[in-house]
C-alpha cells in the first residue's frame, strides 16, 4: 500500500471509513425532501394546515410554539 503522502483520494476515503467502522460506526444515507423543488413550499403549507386542524396534534404544536423562542433567548 502507498505511503500516507501518496494515497489516492479513494484510498484515503477507504482508510477513513475503516477507522470509523473500527470505532463501531456505520454509514447511513438519509434522503430528505429537496427544498428547491417546485411545490415544496405548497406541500409544507398543506401539511401545516392539516396538523393545525388535528386535535391530537395540538399538544405537540403548542409545545413547538412554546420552545420556538428558546434559541433566541
Secondary structure by P-SEA (a helix, b strand, c coil): ccccccccaaaaaaaaaaaaaaacbbbbbbbcccccccaaaaaaaaaaaaaaacccaaaaaaaaaaacccccc
